[in-house]
Amino acid sequence: MSAARFIATGFLSAALVSFCAGQATPQEPSAPSSGAPASGTPPEAGHEQRSRPDVVGKITAINGQTFTIQNPEGRNVTVTLTEATKLSKDHQPAKISDFKVGDLAMVKGRSTGTDAWEADFIRSRTGGMEGGPGMGAMSGGFNEGLGKKFIAGEIKSIDGTHLTIARMDGQTQIIAVDENTSFKKQGESITLADFKAGDHVFGPGDVKDGTFTASRLMLGDPHRAHGDPEGNQGPDQK
């Protein structure tokens, strides 16, 4: 996977995990047969909320018990539901009929082949993630807000409080940080001095006087960022 795709996947995963962490746990569906292996039992709610999803992306097709989800790399992933699959949408227990093409979803389950999964649970939000914490930049695709509402890419150089970023869309952009910018690495506070050329970074911000200024800038593997894209800490962080 390219660095750009890796950052995009991690950024979306962190956003969806944060969004889903606040959802109510769906009601337990009809119990599976007594012969079902223990490993098939859905994990406890707290574990679900903190786990990185196995599949994340936009629902592009629904056919009976099967969802097709396009992941951030553009691949179509087939997700099969069972009687034991938990479903949640818009913070409420849901049915298959509640899900629509275009919804963004996260899936936890087990791989059954290349780009094929059997779901333990699926959680979603109607038509995207507008209105959730830190989600505004995510709606309408990455490119719409990239460089305006959030930044994601590789540091090419640092000159004082200005960083040159090779963005995940192939563009190069000079961004700024200021006295209000906070810096994080896996939930821990760091400083600008901890950043160097070659590091991957991402975080939200706004354009000020023609230059994107980060309000929070996160360093490291975005898959391990348990907080949301605005840097708010998850339940397992200090």
C-alpha positions in Angstrom: 0.0 0.0 0.0 1.3 3.5 -0.9 2.1 6.0 1.9 -0.8 8.1 0.7 -3.3 5.3 0.8 -2.0 4.1 4.2 -2.6 7.6 5.7 -6.0 7.8 4.1 -7.1 4.5 5.4 -5.8 5.2 8.9 -7.4 8.7 9.0 -10.8 7.3 8.0 -10.5 4.4 10.4 -9.7 6.7 13.3 -12.6 8.9 12.4 -15.1 6.0 12.2 -13.8 4.4 15.4 -14.3 7.7 17.2 -17.8 8.1 15.8 -18.8 4.5 16.6 -17.4 4.7 20.2 -20.3 6.8 21.3 -23.0 4.6 19.9 -25.3 2.5 22.0 -24.6 -1.2 21.8 -27.3 -2.9 19.7 -29.7 -5.4 21.3 -28.5 -8.9 21.2 -30.0 -10.7 18.1 -31.3 -14.2 18.2 -28.8 -16.6 19.8 -26.7 -18.7 17.5 -26.9 -22.4 17.5 -25.4 -24.2 20.5 -22.8 -25.7 18.2 -21.3 -22.3 17.3 -17.7 -21.9 18.3 -16.9 -19.6 21.2 -14.7 -17.6 18.9 -17.8 -16.6 16.9 -19.3 -14.8 19.9 -19.3 -11.0 19.3 -16.7 -9.2 21.6 -17.9 -7.2 24.5 -19.0 -3.7 23.8 -16.0 -2.0 25.3 -13.7 -4.1 23.3 -15.6 -3.4 20.1 -15.4 0.3 20.7 -11.7 0.4 21.1 -10.8 -2.1 18.3 -9.7 -0.9 14.9 -12.3 -2.0 12.3 -11.4 -4.7 9.8 -13.4 -3.0 7.0 -14.2 0.7 6.7 -15.7 2.6 3.8 -18.8 3.5 1.9 -21.7 1.0 1.2 -22.0 0.7 -2.6 -24.5 -2.2 -2.8 -26.8 -4.2 -0.6 -28.0 -7.7 -1.8 -29.9 -9.7 0.9 -27.4 -10.6 3.6 -24.4 -9.2 1.7 -23.0 -5.6 1.7 -20.5 -4.4 -0.7 -18.2 -1.7 0.8 -15.7 0.4 -1.1 -12.7 0.9 1.1 -10.4 4.0 1.0 -8.1 2.2 -1.5 -11.0 2.0 -3.9 -11.4 -1.8 -3.6 -14.9 -3.4 -3.2 -15.1 -5.6 -0.2 -17.9 -8.2 0.3 -19.3 -8.3 3.8 -21.6 -11.2 4.7 -24.0 -10.9 7.6 -25.2 -13.8 9.8 -27.9 -14.2 12.4 -25.4 -13.3 15.0 -24.3 -10.0 13.3 -25.0 -6.9 15.4 -26.2 -3.9 13.5 -26.2 -0.3 14.6 -27.0 2.9 12.8 -27.2 6.5 14.0 -26.6 5.4 17.6 -29.5 2.9 17.5 -30.0 -0.8 17.0 -30.7 -1.4 13.3 -32.0 -3.8 10.7 -30.6 -4.6 7.3 -33.3 -2.5 5.8 -32.1 0.6 7.7 -28.8 0.6 5.8 -28.6 2.5 2.4 -26.2 2.8 -0.4 -24.0 5.8 0.3 -23.8 5.2 4.1 -20.4 5.0 5.6 -19.8 1.9 7.7 -17.3 0.1 9.8 -17.1 -3.7 10.2 -15.5 -6.0 12.7 -15.4 -9.7 11.9 -13.3 -12.4 10.3 -11.8 -12.8 6.8 -13.3 -15.5 4.6 -11.1 -14.8 1.6 -9.6 -12.0 -0.5 -11.7 -8.8 0.1 -14.4 -11.0 1.8 -15.5 -10.8 5.4 -18.1 -12.3 7.7 -19.3 -9.6 10.1 -19.6 -9.7 13.9 -21.0 -6.2 13.9 -21.6 -3.4 11.4 -22.0 0.2 12.5 -22.9 3.1 10.3 -24.3 6.7 10.0 -26.7 8.0 7.5 -25.1 9.4 4.3 -21.7 9.9 5.8 -20.5 11.4 9.1 -21.5 15.1 9.0 -22.0 16.5 12.4 -19.9 14.1 14.4 -16.9 15.2 16.3 -14.2 16.1 13.8 -16.1 14.6 11.0 -16.9 17.7 8.9 -13.7 17.4 6.9 -14.4 13.8 6.0 -17.8 14.4 4.3 -17.8 14.5 0.5 -14.4 12.6 0.2 -10.9 13.4 1.3 -9.9 15.8 -1.4 -12.7 18.2 -0.7 -11.3 19.2 2.7 -7.7 18.3 2.2 -5.5 21.3 2.8 -8.5 23.4 3.9 -10.1 21.5 6.8 -7.5 18.9 7.5 -4.0 17.8 6.4 -2.6 14.4 5.8 0.8 13.5 4.2 4.5 13.3 4.7 6.8 16.0 6.0 9.3 17.0 3.4 10.9 19.9 5.3 10.4 22.1 8.4 11.3 25.8 8.5 10.5 27.3 11.8 6.7 27.1 12.3 6.1 26.2 8.6 6.1 22.6 7.3 6.2 21.5 3.7 3.8 18.5 3.3 3.7 16.0 0.4 -0.1 15.5 0.6 -1.7 12.1 0.1 -3.3 13.5 -3.2 0.2 14.1 -4.7 0.2 17.9 -4.1 2.8 19.7 -2.0 1.6 22.3 0.5 3.2 24.5 3.0 1.3 24.6 6.3 1.8 26.4 9.5 1.5 25.8 13.2 1.1 28.4 15.9 0.8 28.9 19.7 -2.6 27.2 19.6 -1.5 24.1 17.8 -1.3 20.9 19.9 0.9 18.0 18.9 0.2 14.3 19.6 1.8 11.0 19.1 -0.4 8.0 19.9 -2.4 10.2 22.3 0.6 11.6 24.2 1.5 15.2 24.0 4.8 16.1 22.2 6.3 19.2 20.7 7.2 20.5 17.2 10.8 19.5 17.9 9.7 15.9 17.8 8.7 16.2 14.1 11.2 15.6 11.3 11.3 15.2 7.5 9.9 11.8 6.5 7.3 11.6 9.3 3.7 11.0 8.4 1.3 13.5 9.9 -2.4 14.3 9.9 -4.8 16.6 11.7 -7.5 19.2 11.5 -7.2 23.0 11.1 -8.3 26.0 9.1 -7.0 28.4 6.5 -5.7 31.6 8.1 -4.4 34.5 6.0 -4.1 32.1 3.0 -2.2 29.4 4.9 -3.6 26.2 6.4 -2.8 26.3 10.1 -3.2 23.1 12.1 -5.1 23.1 15.3 -3.8 19.6 16.1 -1.1 17.7 14.4 -0.7 14.0 14.9 2.5 12.1 14.3 3.0 8.4 13.6 0.9 5.4 12.5 -2.7 6.7 12.1 -4.1 3.2 12.7 -2.9 3.6 16.3 -4.6 6.9 16.9 -7.5 5.9 19.1 -8.8 9.4 19.3 -10.8 11.1 16.6 -9.2 13.3 13.9 -9.3 16.3 16.2 -7.1 14.5 18.7 -9.6 13.8 21.4 -8.5 10.9 23.4 -10.3 7.5 23.4 -11.2 5.5 26.4 -7.9 3.6 26.5 -5.7 6.6 26.4 -4.1 8.4 29.3 
